[in-house]
Amino acid sequence: MIALAYDLGMRVIGEGVETPEQAAWLLRLDCDELQGYAIAHPMTGDELVQWAVSHNDERAVG
């Protein structure tokens, strides 16, 4: 699916990522973005700003 999306000129977002192992696997497959509890739990806007600052990582805040 990732290769097909790239062939169609799309970006790929891995959703529902719940473990670090799933995140690592998707990143090895060149998934553009990740979303799920392995990344962060739901939060308010203020909490998001604090989280983004504390995770000074291009994939997390980019």
PDB file of N, CA, C and O in Angstrom:
ATOM      1  N   MET A   1       0.814  -1.186   0.000  1.00  0.00           N
ATOM      2  CA  MET A   1       0.000   0.000   0.000  1.00  0.00           C
ATOM      3  C   MET A   1       0.867   1.263   0.000  1.00  0.00           C
ATOM      4  O   MET A   1       0.538   2.252  -0.655  1.00  0.00           O
ATOM      5  N   ILE A   2       1.958   1.216   0.730  1.00  0.00           N
ATOM      6  CA  ILE A   2       2.838   2.389   0.775  1.00  0.00           C
ATOM      7  C   ILE A   2       3.416   2.653  -0.607  1.00  0.00           C
ATOM      8  O   ILE A   2       3.426   3.796  -1.064  1.00  0.00           O
ATOM      9  N   ALA A   3       3.896   1.619  -1.275  1.00  0.00           N
ATOM     10  CA  ALA A   3       4.455   1.787  -2.608  1.00  0.00           C
ATOM     11  C   ALA A   3       3.395   2.310  -3.581  1.00  0.00           C
ATOM     12  O   ALA A   3       3.686   3.180  -4.402  1.00  0.00           O
ATOM     13  N   LEU A   4       2.187   1.792  -3.497  1.00  0.00           N
ATOM     14  CA  LEU A   4       1.105   2.253  -4.363  1.00  0.00           C
ATOM     15  C   LEU A   4       0.818   3.731  -4.119  1.00  0.00           C
ATOM     16  O   LEU A   4       0.667   4.504  -5.065  1.00  0.00           O
ATOM     17  N   ALA A   5       0.745   4.117  -2.859  1.00  0.00           N
ATOM     18  CA  ALA A   5       0.498   5.523  -2.531  1.00  0.00           C
ATOM     19  C   ALA A   5       1.592   6.410  -3.113  1.00  0.00           C
ATOM     20  O   ALA A   5       1.300   7.468  -3.672  1.00  0.00           O
ATOM     21  N   TYR A   6       2.844   5.992  -2.988  1.00  0.00           N
ATOM     22  CA  TYR A   6       3.938   6.788  -3.539  1.00  0.00           C
ATOM     23  C   TYR A   6       3.859   6.845  -5.059  1.00  0.00           C
ATOM     24  O   TYR A   6       4.131   7.885  -5.658  1.00  0.00           O
ATOM     25  N   ASP A   7       3.491   5.736  -5.680  1.00  0.00           N
ATOM     26  CA  ASP A   7       3.329   5.729  -7.140  1.00  0.00           C
ATOM     27  C   ASP A   7       2.254   6.710  -7.588  1.00  0.00           C
ATOM     28  O   ASP A   7       2.321   7.249  -8.693  1.00  0.00           O
ATOM     29  N   LEU A   8       1.270   6.939  -6.737  1.00  0.00           N
ATOM     30  CA  LEU A   8       0.188   7.873  -7.039  1.00  0.00           C
ATOM     31  C   LEU A   8       0.494   9.299  -6.566  1.00  0.00           C
ATOM     32  O   LEU A   8      -0.353  10.187  -6.662  1.00  0.00           O
ATOM     33  N   GLY A   9       1.719   9.508  -6.053  1.00  0.00           N
ATOM     34  CA  GLY A   9       2.128  10.838  -5.627  1.00  0.00           C
ATOM     35  C   GLY A   9       1.543  11.261  -4.291  1.00  0.00           C
ATOM     36  O   GLY A   9       1.432  12.454  -4.009  1.00  0.00           O
ATOM     37  N   MET A  10       1.173  10.301  -3.475  1.00  0.00           N
ATOM     38  CA  MET A  10       0.559  10.606  -2.179  1.00  0.00           C
ATOM     39  C   MET A  10       1.563  10.464  -1.051  1.00  0.00           C
ATOM     40  O   MET A  10       2.583   9.788  -1.185  1.00  0.00           O
ATOM     41  N   ARG A  11       1.254  11.115   0.068  1.00  0.00           N
ATOM     42  CA  ARG A  11       2.003  10.912   1.310  1.00  0.00           C
ATOM     43  C   ARG A  11       1.303   9.803   2.079  1.00  0.00           C
ATOM     44  O   ARG A  11       0.119   9.544   1.869  1.00  0.00           O
ATOM     45  N   VAL A  12       2.041   9.147   2.974  1.00  0.00           N
ATOM     46  CA  VAL A  12       1.499   8.007   3.711  1.00  0.00           C
ATOM     47  C   VAL A  12       1.536   8.288   5.209  1.00  0.00           C
ATOM     48  O   VAL A  12       2.572   8.667   5.756  1.00  0.00           O
ATOM     49  N   ILE A  13       0.387   8.097   5.865  1.00  0.00           N
ATOM     50  CA  ILE A  13       0.288   8.268   7.310  1.00  0.00           C
ATOM     51  C   ILE A  13      -0.094   6.919   7.918  1.00  0.00           C
ATOM     52  O   ILE A  13      -1.148   6.364   7.605  1.00  0.00           O
ATOM     53  N   GLY A  14       0.769   6.400   8.786  1.00  0.00           N
ATOM     54  CA  GLY A  14       0.471   5.162   9.498  1.00  0.00           C
ATOM     55  C   GLY A  14      -0.397   5.495  10.701  1.00  0.00           C
ATOM     56  O   GLY A  14       0.059   6.176  11.620  1.00  0.00           O
ATOM     57  N   GLU A  15      -1.633   5.030  10.710  1.00  0.00           N
ATOM     58  CA  GLU A  15      -2.565   5.347  11.796  1.00  0.00           C
ATOM     59  C   GLU A  15      -2.723   4.164  12.740  1.00  0.00           C
ATOM     60  O   GLU A  15      -2.574   3.010  12.339  1.00  0.00           O
ATOM     61  N   GLY A  16      -3.025   4.465  13.995  1.00  0.00           N
ATOM     62  CA  GLY A  16      -3.263   3.416  14.977  1.00  0.00           C
ATOM     63  C   GLY A  16      -2.002   2.723  15.445  1.00  0.00           C
ATOM     64  O   GLY A  16      -2.053   1.564  15.857  1.00  0.00           O
ATOM     65  N   VAL A  17      -0.874   3.407  15.391  1.00  0.00           N
ATOM     66  CA  VAL A  17       0.404   2.835  15.813  1.00  0.00           C
ATOM     67  C   VAL A  17       0.413   2.775  17.335  1.00  0.00           C
ATOM     68  O   VAL A  17       0.378   3.809  18.002  1.00  0.00           O
ATOM     69  N   GLU A  18       0.460   1.561  17.883  1.00  0.00           N
ATOM     70  CA  GLU A  18       0.338   1.404  19.328  1.00  0.00           C
ATOM     71  C   GLU A  18       1.591   0.899  20.023  1.00  0.00           C
ATOM     72  O   GLU A  18       1.650   0.905  21.253  1.00  0.00           O
ATOM     73  N   THR A  19       2.585   0.466  19.278  1.00  0.00           N
ATOM     74  CA  THR A  19       3.812  -0.027  19.913  1.00  0.00           C
ATOM     75  C   THR A  19       5.035   0.564  19.215  1.00  0.00           C
ATOM     76  O   THR A  19       4.970   0.916  18.037  1.00  0.00           O
ATOM     77  N   PRO A  20       6.148   0.673  19.939  1.00  0.00           N
ATOM     78  CA  PRO A  20       7.384   1.136  19.302  1.00  0.00           C
ATOM     79  C   PRO A  20       7.810   0.228  18.142  1.00  0.00           C
ATOM     80  O   PRO A  20       8.402   0.694  17.169  1.00  0.00           O
ATOM     81  N   GLU A  21       7.509  -1.058  18.251  1.00  0.00           N
ATOM     82  CA  GLU A  21       7.874  -1.990  17.181  1.00  0.00           C
ATOM     83  C   GLU A  21       7.094  -1.680  15.903  1.00  0.00           C
ATOM     84  O   GLU A  21       7.651  -1.719  14.806  1.00  0.00           O
ATOM     85  N   GLN A  22       5.815  -1.376  16.049  1.00  0.00           N
ATOM     86  CA  GLN A  22       5.011  -1.000  14.878  1.00  0.00           C
ATOM     87  C   GLN A  22       5.551   0.287  14.259  1.00  0.00           C
ATOM     88  O   GLN A  22       5.648   0.400  13.037  1.00  0.00           O
ATOM     89  N   ALA A  23       5.898   1.252  15.101  1.00  0.00           N
ATOM     90  CA  ALA A  23       6.441   2.513  14.602  1.00  0.00           C
ATOM     91  C   ALA A  23       7.732   2.275  13.835  1.00  0.00           C
ATOM     92  O   ALA A  23       7.908   2.809  12.741  1.00  0.00           O
ATOM     93  N   ALA A  24       8.631   1.486  14.390  1.00  0.00           N
ATOM     94  CA  ALA A  24       9.906   1.202  13.730  1.00  0.00           C
ATOM     95  C   ALA A  24       9.687   0.501  12.394  1.00  0.00           C
ATOM     96  O   ALA A  24      10.358   0.817  11.411  1.00  0.00           O
ATOM     97  N   TRP A  25       8.764  -0.436  12.350  1.00  0.00           N
ATOM     98  CA  TRP A  25       8.470  -1.178  11.119  1.00  0.00           C
ATOM     99  C   TRP A  25       7.951  -0.232  10.035  1.00  0.00           C
ATOM    100  O   TRP A  25       8.399  -0.287   8.890  1.00  0.00           O
ATOM    101  N   LEU A  26       7.012   0.629  10.401  1.00  0.00           N
ATOM    102  CA  LEU A  26       6.461   1.573   9.423  1.00  0.00           C
ATOM    103  C   LEU A  26       7.511   2.571   8.947  1.00  0.00           C
ATOM    104  O   LEU A  26       7.529   2.935   7.771  1.00  0.00           O
ATOM    105  N   LEU A  27       8.380   3.013   9.839  1.00  0.00           N
ATOM    106  CA  LEU A  27       9.445   3.927   9.429  1.00  0.00           C
ATOM    107  C   LEU A  27      10.428   3.243   8.482  1.00  0.00           C
ATOM    108  O   LEU A  27      10.919   3.869   7.543  1.00  0.00           O
ATOM    109  N   ARG A  28      10.721   1.954   8.722  1.00  0.00           N
ATOM    110  CA  ARG A  28      11.592   1.207   7.804  1.00  0.00           C
ATOM    111  C   ARG A  28      10.966   1.094   6.423  1.00  0.00           C
ATOM    112  O   ARG A  28      11.677   0.999   5.422  1.00  0.00           O
ATOM    113  N   LEU A  29       9.636   1.105   6.364  1.00  0.00           N
ATOM    114  CA  LEU A  29       8.921   1.034   5.085  1.00  0.00           C
ATOM    115  C   LEU A  29       8.726   2.412   4.457  1.00  0.00           C
ATOM    116  O   LEU A  29       8.010   2.547   3.464  1.00  0.00           O
ATOM    117  N   ASP A  30       9.361   3.434   5.033  1.00  0.00           N
ATOM    118  CA  ASP A  30       9.319   4.817   4.541  1.00  0.00           C
ATOM    119  C   ASP A  30       7.960   5.482   4.682  1.00  0.00           C
ATOM    120  O   ASP A  30       7.594   6.321   3.858  1.00  0.00           O
ATOM    121  N   CYS A  31       7.214   5.125   5.702  1.00  0.00           N
ATOM    122  CA  CYS A  31       5.959   5.802   6.007  1.00  0.00           C
ATOM    123  C   CYS A  31       6.294   7.250   6.383  1.00  0.00           C
ATOM    124  O   CYS A  31       7.216   7.487   7.164  1.00  0.00           O
ATOM    125  N   ASP A  32       5.554   8.218   5.834  1.00  0.00           N
ATOM    126  CA  ASP A  32       5.873   9.631   6.043  1.00  0.00           C
ATOM    127  C   ASP A  32       5.580  10.119   7.455  1.00  0.00           C
ATOM    128  O   ASP A  32       6.394  10.827   8.048  1.00  0.00           O
ATOM    129  N   GLU A  33       4.445   9.754   7.988  1.00  0.00           N
ATOM    130  CA  GLU A  33       4.008  10.225   9.302  1.00  0.00           C
ATOM    131  C   GLU A  33       3.404   9.060  10.067  1.00  0.00           C
ATOM    132  O   GLU A  33       2.942   8.087   9.470  1.00  0.00           O
ATOM    133  N   LEU A  34       3.409   9.161  11.386  1.00  0.00           N
ATOM    134  CA  LEU A  34       2.805   8.139  12.232  1.00  0.00           C
ATOM    135  C   LEU A  34       1.835   8.798  13.198  1.00  0.00           C
ATOM    136  O   LEU A  34       2.027   9.941  13.611  1.00  0.00           O
ATOM    137  N   GLN A  35       0.794   8.062  13.548  1.00  0.00           N
ATOM    138  CA  GLN A  35      -0.208   8.557  14.484  1.00  0.00           C
ATOM    139  C   GLN A  35      -0.656   7.392  15.342  1.00  0.00           C
ATOM    140  O   GLN A  35      -0.888   6.296  14.832  1.00  0.00           O
ATOM    141  N   GLY A  36      -0.778   7.619  16.631  1.00  0.00           N
ATOM    142  CA  GLY A  36      -1.274   6.576  17.518  1.00  0.00           C
ATOM    143  C   GLY A  36      -0.688   6.700  18.903  1.00  0.00           C
ATOM    144  O   GLY A  36       0.142   7.570  19.165  1.00  0.00           O
ATOM    145  N   TYR A  37      -1.130   5.819  19.795  1.00  0.00           N
ATOM    146  CA  TYR A  37      -0.703   5.876  21.191  1.00  0.00           C
ATOM    147  C   TYR A  37       0.798   5.670  21.367  1.00  0.00           C
ATOM    148  O   TYR A  37       1.353   6.121  22.369  1.00  0.00           O
ATOM    149  N   ALA A  38       1.468   5.011  20.439  1.00  0.00           N
ATOM    150  CA  ALA A  38       2.923   4.861  20.553  1.00  0.00           C
ATOM    151  C   ALA A  38       3.619   6.205  20.360  1.00  0.00           C
ATOM    152  O   ALA A  38       4.756   6.387  20.795  1.00  0.00           O
ATOM    153  N   ILE A  39       2.945   7.133  19.716  1.00  0.00           N
ATOM    154  CA  ILE A  39       3.517   8.459  19.476  1.00  0.00           C
ATOM    155  C   ILE A  39       3.091   9.393  20.607  1.00  0.00           C
ATOM    156  O   ILE A  39       3.933  10.028  21.242  1.00  0.00           O
ATOM    157  N   ALA A  40       1.790   9.476  20.856  1.00  0.00           N
ATOM    158  CA  ALA A  40       1.256  10.319  21.924  1.00  0.00           C
ATOM    159  C   ALA A  40      -0.219  10.010  22.130  1.00  0.00           C
ATOM    160  O   ALA A  40      -0.912   9.592  21.202  1.00  0.00           O
ATOM    161  N   HIS A  41      -0.689  10.220  23.343  1.00  0.00           N
ATOM    162  CA  HIS A  41      -2.112  10.075  23.646  1.00  0.00           C
ATOM    163  C   HIS A  41      -2.839  11.378  23.316  1.00  0.00           C
ATOM    164  O   HIS A  41      -2.193  12.414  23.165  1.00  0.00           O
ATOM    165  N   PRO A  42      -4.150  11.349  23.202  1.00  0.00           N
ATOM    166  CA  PRO A  42      -4.894  12.586  22.946  1.00  0.00           C
ATOM    167  C   PRO A  42      -4.551  13.651  23.994  1.00  0.00           C
ATOM    168  O   PRO A  42      -4.354  13.346  25.171  1.00  0.00           O
ATOM    169  N   MET A  43      -4.484  14.915  23.535  1.00  0.00           N
ATOM    170  CA  MET A  43      -4.110  15.999  24.439  1.00  0.00           C
ATOM    171  C   MET A  43      -4.741  17.310  23.994  1.00  0.00           C
ATOM    172  O   MET A  43      -5.208  17.444  22.863  1.00  0.00           O
ATOM    173  N   THR A  44      -4.745  18.257  24.896  1.00  0.00           N
ATOM    174  CA  THR A  44      -5.258  19.591  24.573  1.00  0.00           C
ATOM    175  C   THR A  44      -4.242  20.330  23.703  1.00  0.00           C
ATOM    176  O   THR A  44      -3.118  19.863  23.518  1.00  0.00           O
ATOM    177  N   GLY A  45      -4.639  21.470  23.176  1.00  0.00           N
ATOM    178  CA  GLY A  45      -3.723  22.276  22.375  1.00  0.00           C
ATOM    179  C   GLY A  45      -2.493  22.703  23.152  1.00  0.00           C
ATOM    180  O   GLY A  45      -1.374  22.641  22.641  1.00  0.00           O
ATOM    181  N   ASP A  46      -2.702  23.140  24.401  1.00  0.00           N
ATOM    182  CA  ASP A  46      -1.563  23.545  25.233  1.00  0.00           C
ATOM    183  C   ASP A  46      -0.626  22.371  25.496  1.00  0.00           C
ATOM    184  O   ASP A  46       0.595  22.519  25.448  1.00  0.00           O
ATOM    185  N   GLU A  47      -1.202  21.215  25.771  1.00  0.00           N
ATOM    186  CA  GLU A  47      -0.378  20.012  25.991  1.00  0.00           C
ATOM    187  C   GLU A  47       0.394  19.648  24.725  1.00  0.00           C
ATOM    188  O   GLU A  47       1.539  19.201  24.802  1.00  0.00           O
ATOM    189  N   LEU A  48      -0.227  19.837  23.567  1.00  0.00           N
ATOM    190  CA  LEU A  48       0.443  19.542  22.297  1.00  0.00           C
ATOM    191  C   LEU A  48       1.669  20.420  22.112  1.00  0.00           C
ATOM    192  O   LEU A  48       2.725  19.936  21.703  1.00  0.00           O
ATOM    193  N   VAL A  49       1.538  21.702  22.409  1.00  0.00           N
ATOM    194  CA  VAL A  49       2.680  22.609  22.278  1.00  0.00           C
ATOM    195  C   VAL A  49       3.808  22.153  23.192  1.00  0.00           C
ATOM    196  O   VAL A  49       4.959  22.084  22.761  1.00  0.00           O
ATOM    197  N   GLN A  50       3.496  21.839  24.448  1.00  0.00           N
ATOM    198  CA  GLN A  50       4.523  21.367  25.386  1.00  0.00           C
ATOM    199  C   GLN A  50       5.148  20.072  24.892  1.00  0.00           C
ATOM    200  O   GLN A  50       6.364  19.898  24.975  1.00  0.00           O
ATOM    201  N   TRP A  51       4.323  19.157  24.378  1.00  0.00           N
ATOM    202  CA  TRP A  51       4.824  17.875  23.877  1.00  0.00           C
ATOM    203  C   TRP A  51       5.758  18.094  22.695  1.00  0.00           C
ATOM    204  O   TRP A  51       6.830  17.493  22.625  1.00  0.00           O
ATOM    205  N   ALA A  52       5.347  18.958  21.762  1.00  0.00           N
ATOM    206  CA  ALA A  52       6.161  19.202  20.564  1.00  0.00           C
ATOM    207  C   ALA A  52       7.515  19.803  20.938  1.00  0.00           C
ATOM    208  O   ALA A  52       8.538  19.431  20.365  1.00  0.00           O
ATOM    209  N   VAL A  53       7.523  20.723  21.888  1.00  0.00           N
ATOM    210  CA  VAL A  53       8.777  21.335  22.329  1.00  0.00           C
ATOM    211  C   VAL A  53       9.677  20.293  22.983  1.00  0.00           C
ATOM    212  O   VAL A  53      10.885  20.276  22.748  1.00  0.00           O
ATOM    213  N   SER A  54       9.088  19.425  23.804  1.00  0.00           N
ATOM    214  CA  SER A  54       9.893  18.428  24.505  1.00  0.00           C
ATOM    215  C   SER A  54      10.350  17.292  23.593  1.00  0.00           C
ATOM    216  O   SER A  54      11.281  16.562  23.934  1.00  0.00           O
ATOM    217  N   HIS A  55       9.710  17.139  22.450  1.00  0.00           N
ATOM    218  CA  HIS A  55      10.093  16.118  21.475  1.00  0.00           C
ATOM    219  C   HIS A  55      10.675  16.806  20.245  1.00  0.00           C
ATOM    220  O   HIS A  55      10.139  16.685  19.144  1.00  0.00           O
ATOM    221  N   ASN A  56      11.740  17.505  20.435  1.00  0.00           N
ATOM    222  CA  ASN A  56      12.350  18.268  19.363  1.00  0.00           C
ATOM    223  C   ASN A  56      12.885  17.326  18.280  1.00  0.00           C
ATOM    224  O   ASN A  56      14.092  17.146  18.115  1.00  0.00           O
ATOM    225  N   ASP A  57      11.934  16.732  17.550  1.00  0.00           N
ATOM    226  CA  ASP A  57      12.221  15.710  16.539  1.00  0.00           C
ATOM    227  C   ASP A  57      11.431  16.097  15.295  1.00  0.00           C
ATOM    228  O   ASP A  57      10.223  16.323  15.364  1.00  0.00           O
ATOM    229  N   GLU A  58      12.110  16.170  14.171  1.00  0.00           N
ATOM    230  CA  GLU A  58      11.447  16.610  12.932  1.00  0.00           C
ATOM    231  C   GLU A  58      10.219  15.777  12.608  1.00  0.00           C
ATOM    232  O   GLU A  58       9.215  16.334  12.162  1.00  0.00           O
ATOM    233  N   ARG A  59      10.256  14.466  12.813  1.00  0.00           N
ATOM    234  CA  ARG A  59       9.100  13.626  12.510  1.00  0.00           C
ATOM    235  C   ARG A  59       7.937  13.914  13.463  1.00  0.00           C
ATOM    236  O   ARG A  59       6.773  13.811  13.076  1.00  0.00           O
ATOM    237  N   ALA A  60       8.256  14.274  14.706  1.00  0.00           N
ATOM    238  CA  ALA A  60       7.194  14.488  15.689  1.00  0.00           C
ATOM    239  C   ALA A  60       6.507  15.832  15.493  1.00  0.00           C
ATOM    240  O   ALA A  60       5.295  15.934  15.687  1.00  0.00           O
ATOM    241  N   VAL A  61       7.249  16.861  15.114  1.00  0.00           N
ATOM    242  CA  VAL A  61       6.654  18.189  15.030  1.00  0.00           C
ATOM    243  C   VAL A  61       6.531  18.683  13.594  1.00  0.00           C
ATOM    244  O   VAL A  61       5.895  19.708  13.350  1.00  0.00           O
ATOM    245  N   GLY A  62       7.123  17.978  12.649  1.00  0.00           N
ATOM    246  CA  GLY A  62       7.132  18.457  11.263  1.00  0.00           C
ATOM    247  C   GLY A  62       5.921  18.058  10.552  1.00  0.00           C
ATOM    248  O   GLY A  62       5.764  18.378   9.374  1.00  0.00           O
TER     249      GLY A  62
END
